[in-house]
Amino acid sequence: MGEEERSAWLRALELDEHLSPHTLRAYARDVEGLLEHLRRLGRTDLAEVGLADLRSWLANQQSRGMARSTLQRRAAAVRGFFGWLHRRGDLAHDPAQALRSPRLGRRLPPTLDQRAAEAVLARAVEAVTQEDTPLARRDAALLEVLYACGIRVSELCGLDLGAVDPDRRVLRVLGKGDKERSVPVGAPAWRALQAWLEVRGRLAGPAAGQAVFVGERGARLDQRVVRRIVHRALAGVEGAPDLGPHGLRHAMATHLLEGGADLRSVQELLGHASLATTQIYTHVTTERLRSAFEQAHPRA
């Protein structure tokens, strides 16, 4: 029951919404889990499904200790699936329209303080000074760009040479949903990037194409390699949390807000579709202010 409809819905999402393969796989698993639950309930036709059936599925997931963020995504997948069936006329009514996602508790992302971020980048620059190899230049450049621009690791690995705009000193980044945005590059990051591009040809092979960042075998740099580079760089700084590339993105956003940047500008730089996603960083900076107040104020 429902497998044909599920496959058709996923194809429609892939064509119309430009969702990532990872998101499509997650939605496929979510709806398959629901269909299995409905079969156990004896529902043989999607037209028989009611809101109570969908709520029982979410309750079953919650009782098994599923994370609230996962439950929220699963509820969104089911609403999308049934809403699509209703819009194309397969269902007379949409049972998932009133299905509510569990509320997410506030969970502040861990981040680097400015001292740790400076230490990570200083060590990368020092490595270039000591070794001056193509790999050392590449690693310094990607660390500088990740922190200066706040781009996602997928966006970094997807950068092509044509995305580097020397006249405006910006990167044209292709983000989620194939949306392009221009991100300014700070002076230290720009110097590191230019230093890497000067020697890129010594690593790049035919498989690299137009990739800005390439691996040791000459092809476009793999995201897993970037994660290893960032973890290794952070491990060398005492007191720095063990974060991946996304931690540098968090740090960039947090430090911009602490420096007085407005929320809309940070949203634009990060490529967030919703301002609500960016607002988590205001909570980070507020928590830091509270901590400083409680430590320093005599009547805290």
C-alpha positions as CSV (number, residue, x, y, z in Angstrom):
1,M,0.0,0.0,0.0
2,G,1.3,3.4,-0.9
3,E,4.6,2.4,-2.4
4,E,3.7,3.6,-5.9
5,E,2.5,6.9,-4.6
6,R,5.6,7.4,-2.4
7,S,7.9,6.9,-5.4
8,A,5.9,9.3,-7.5
9,W,6.0,11.9,-4.7
10,L,9.8,11.6,-4.3
11,R,10.2,12.0,-8.1
12,A,8.1,15.2,-7.9
13,L,10.2,16.5,-5.0
14,E,13.4,15.8,-6.9
15,L,12.2,17.6,-10.0
16,D,10.3,20.6,-8.5
17,E,12.0,21.2,-5.1
18,H,15.6,20.5,-5.9
19,L,16.1,18.8,-2.6
20,S,19.5,17.2,-1.8
21,P,19.8,13.4,-2.2
22,H,20.4,13.2,1.5
23,T,17.0,14.9,2.3
24,L,15.2,12.7,-0.3
25,R,16.6,9.5,1.2
26,A,15.5,10.7,4.7
27,Y,12.0,11.5,3.4
28,A,11.8,8.1,1.7
29,R,12.6,6.3,4.9
30,D,10.2,8.5,6.9
31,V,7.2,7.7,4.7
32,E,8.2,4.0,4.4
33,G,8.2,3.8,8.2
34,L,4.7,5.3,8.3
35,L,3.4,2.9,5.6
36,E,4.7,0.0,7.6
37,H,2.9,1.3,10.7
38,L,-0.3,1.7,8.8
39,R,-0.1,-1.8,7.5
40,R,0.2,-3.1,11.1
41,L,-2.9,-1.1,11.9
42,G,-4.7,-2.9,9.1
43,R,-5.0,0.2,6.8
44,T,-5.1,-1.1,3.3
45,D,-6.0,2.1,1.5
46,L,-4.5,5.6,2.1
47,A,-8.0,7.0,1.8
48,E,-8.8,5.2,5.1
49,V,-6.0,6.9,7.0
50,G,-7.0,9.4,9.7
51,L,-5.2,12.0,11.8
52,A,-5.3,9.5,14.8
53,D,-3.3,7.0,12.8
54,L,-0.6,9.5,12.0
55,R,-0.5,10.7,15.6
56,S,-0.1,7.1,16.8
57,W,2.9,6.7,14.5
58,L,4.6,9.8,15.9
59,A,3.8,8.7,19.4
60,N,5.3,5.3,18.8
61,Q,8.5,7.0,17.5
62,Q,8.6,9.3,20.5
63,S,8.2,6.4,23.0
64,R,11.3,4.8,21.4
65,G,13.4,7.8,22.3
66,M,13.6,9.4,18.8
67,A,15.1,12.8,18.9
68,R,12.7,15.7,18.6
69,S,14.5,17.1,15.5
70,T,14.0,13.7,13.8
71,L,10.3,13.6,14.8
72,Q,9.9,17.1,13.4
73,R,11.4,16.1,10.1
74,R,9.2,13.0,9.9
75,A,6.1,14.9,10.6
76,A,7.1,17.4,7.8
77,A,7.6,14.5,5.4
78,V,4.2,13.0,6.1
79,R,2.5,16.4,5.8
80,G,4.2,16.9,2.4
81,F,3.3,13.4,1.2
82,F,-0.4,13.6,2.1
83,G,-0.7,17.2,1.0
84,W,0.7,16.2,-2.4
85,L,-1.8,13.3,-2.7
86,H,-4.6,15.6,-1.8
87,R,-3.6,18.4,-4.3
88,R,-3.4,16.0,-7.2
89,G,-6.8,14.5,-6.4
90,D,-5.9,11.1,-5.0
91,L,-7.4,11.8,-1.6
92,A,-10.7,13.6,-0.9
93,H,-9.2,15.1,2.3
94,D,-5.8,15.6,3.8
95,P,-5.5,13.8,7.2
96,A,-2.0,15.2,7.8
97,Q,-3.0,18.9,7.6
98,A,-3.5,19.1,11.3
99,L,-0.5,16.9,12.2
100,R,1.7,19.0,14.5
101,S,5.4,18.6,14.9
102,P,6.8,18.2,18.4
103,R,8.3,21.5,19.6
104,L,12.0,21.7,19.6
105,G,13.8,22.7,22.8
106,R,16.4,25.5,22.4
107,R,19.7,23.8,21.8
108,L,22.6,26.2,21.3
109,P,25.2,25.1,18.8
110,P,28.7,24.8,20.2
111,T,31.1,27.3,18.7
112,L,34.7,28.6,18.8
113,D,35.5,31.8,20.7
114,Q,37.5,34.4,18.8
115,R,40.7,33.4,20.5
116,A,40.4,29.8,19.4
117,A,39.5,30.8,15.8
118,E,42.5,33.0,15.6
119,A,44.7,30.3,16.9
120,V,43.5,27.7,14.4
121,L,44.2,30.1,11.5
122,A,47.5,31.2,12.9
123,R,48.7,27.6,13.1
124,A,47.6,27.1,9.5
125,V,49.6,30.1,8.3
126,E,52.6,29.0,10.3
127,A,52.5,25.6,8.6
128,V,52.7,27.4,5.2
129,T,55.6,29.4,6.4
130,Q,57.5,26.3,7.6
131,E,56.6,23.9,4.8
132,D,55.2,26.0,1.8
133,T,53.9,22.9,0.1
134,P,50.7,22.9,-2.1
135,L,48.9,20.9,0.5
136,A,49.8,23.3,3.3
137,R,48.6,26.3,1.2
138,R,45.4,24.5,0.3
139,D,44.6,23.6,3.9
140,A,45.3,27.2,5.1
141,A,43.1,28.6,2.3
142,L,40.2,26.3,3.0
143,L,40.3,27.0,6.7
144,E,40.4,30.7,6.1
145,V,37.6,30.6,3.6
146,L,35.4,28.5,5.8
147,Y,35.7,30.9,8.7
148,A,35.8,34.2,6.7
149,C,32.8,33.3,4.5
150,G,30.8,30.9,6.7
151,I,30.0,28.7,3.7
152,R,28.9,25.0,4.0
153,V,31.5,22.3,3.4
154,S,29.4,21.2,0.4
155,E,29.6,24.7,-1.0
156,L,33.3,24.9,-0.5
157,C,33.9,21.6,-2.3
158,G,31.6,22.7,-5.1
159,L,33.4,26.0,-5.8
160,D,34.6,26.4,-9.4
161,L,37.3,28.8,-10.5
162,G,34.7,31.0,-12.2
163,A,33.1,31.6,-8.8
164,V,36.2,33.5,-7.7
165,D,35.5,37.2,-8.5
166,P,38.8,39.1,-8.2
167,D,37.3,42.5,-9.1
168,R,34.8,42.5,-6.2
169,R,36.8,40.0,-4.0
170,V,33.8,37.8,-3.5
171,L,32.9,34.2,-4.0
172,R,29.7,33.2,-6.0
173,V,28.4,30.3,-3.9
174,L,25.8,27.8,-5.1
175,G,23.8,26.9,-2.0
176,K,20.7,24.8,-1.2
177,G,18.1,24.7,-3.8
178,D,20.6,25.9,-6.4
179,K,20.4,29.4,-5.1
180,E,23.5,31.5,-5.8
181,R,24.7,34.2,-3.4
182,S,27.8,36.4,-3.4
183,V,29.9,36.2,-0.2
184,P,32.7,38.7,0.5
185,V,36.2,37.4,1.3
186,G,38.2,39.1,4.0
187,A,41.8,40.1,3.3
188,P,43.6,37.3,5.1
189,A,41.4,34.7,3.5
190,W,41.8,36.3,0.1
191,R,45.6,36.2,0.4
192,A,45.5,32.6,1.5
193,L,43.2,31.7,-1.4
194,Q,45.4,33.5,-4.0
195,A,48.5,31.7,-2.5
196,W,46.8,28.4,-3.0
197,L,45.6,29.2,-6.5
198,E,49.2,30.0,-7.5
199,V,50.2,26.3,-6.9
200,R,46.8,24.6,-7.6
201,G,48.1,23.4,-10.9
202,R,50.8,21.3,-9.2
203,L,48.0,19.1,-7.6
204,A,45.1,19.4,-10.1
205,G,44.7,16.6,-12.6
206,P,42.2,16.2,-15.5
207,A,39.5,15.0,-13.0
208,A,39.7,18.2,-11.1
209,G,37.9,20.2,-13.9
210,Q,37.3,23.7,-12.7
211,A,37.3,22.9,-9.0
212,V,38.9,25.5,-6.8
213,F,40.0,22.9,-4.1
214,V,41.5,19.6,-5.2
215,G,42.8,16.6,-3.4
216,E,46.1,14.8,-3.4
217,R,45.0,12.6,-6.3
218,G,44.2,15.5,-8.5
219,A,40.4,15.4,-8.4
220,R,37.9,17.7,-6.8
221,L,38.4,17.8,-3.0
222,D,36.1,15.4,-1.1
223,Q,34.0,16.7,1.8
224,R,35.4,14.0,4.1
225,V,38.9,15.2,3.6
226,V,37.8,18.8,4.5
227,R,36.3,17.4,7.7
228,R,39.5,15.6,8.6
229,I,41.5,18.8,8.0
230,V,39.3,20.9,10.2
231,H,39.2,18.3,13.0
232,R,43.0,18.1,12.9
233,A,43.4,21.9,13.0
234,L,41.0,22.2,16.0
235,A,42.7,19.4,17.8
236,G,45.9,21.4,17.8
237,V,44.4,24.3,19.8
238,E,44.1,23.8,23.5
239,G,40.5,24.3,24.8
240,A,38.9,24.3,21.3
241,P,35.8,22.1,21.0
242,D,36.0,19.2,18.5
243,L,33.9,20.7,15.7
244,G,33.8,20.1,12.0
245,P,33.5,22.6,9.2
246,H,30.1,23.6,10.4
247,G,31.7,24.8,13.6
248,L,33.6,27.4,11.6
249,R,30.3,28.5,10.0
250,H,28.8,28.8,13.5
251,A,31.8,30.8,14.7
252,M,31.7,33.2,11.8
253,A,28.0,33.9,12.4
254,T,28.4,34.3,16.1
255,H,31.4,36.6,15.8
256,L,29.7,38.8,13.2
257,L,26.7,39.3,15.6
258,E,29.0,40.0,18.5
259,G,30.8,42.6,16.4
260,G,27.5,44.4,15.6
261,A,26.4,42.9,12.3
262,D,22.6,42.9,11.8
263,L,20.7,39.7,11.6
264,R,19.5,40.1,8.0
265,S,23.0,40.6,6.7
266,V,24.2,37.4,8.5
267,Q,21.2,35.5,7.1
268,E,22.1,36.6,3.6
269,L,25.8,35.7,4.1
270,L,24.9,32.2,5.4
271,G,22.3,31.5,2.7
272,H,19.5,30.8,5.2
273,A,16.1,30.7,3.6
274,S,14.4,31.7,6.9
275,L,15.5,34.3,9.4
276,A,14.4,32.0,12.2
277,T,17.3,29.7,11.3
278,T,19.8,32.6,11.8
279,Q,18.2,33.7,15.1
280,I,19.8,30.8,16.9
281,Y,23.1,32.8,16.8
282,T,21.5,35.6,18.7
283,H,20.8,33.1,21.5
284,V,24.5,32.2,21.5
285,T,25.6,35.7,21.9
286,T,23.0,36.4,24.6
287,E,24.2,33.5,26.6
288,R,27.7,34.8,26.4
289,L,26.6,38.2,27.6
290,R,24.7,36.5,30.5
291,S,27.8,34.5,31.5
292,A,30.0,37.6,31.5
293,F,27.4,39.5,33.5
294,E,27.1,36.8,36.2
295,Q,30.9,36.5,36.5
296,A,31.6,40.2,36.7
297,H,28.6,42.1,38.2
298,P,28.7,42.4,42.0
299,R,24.9,42.0,42.2
300,A,24.5,39.3,39.6
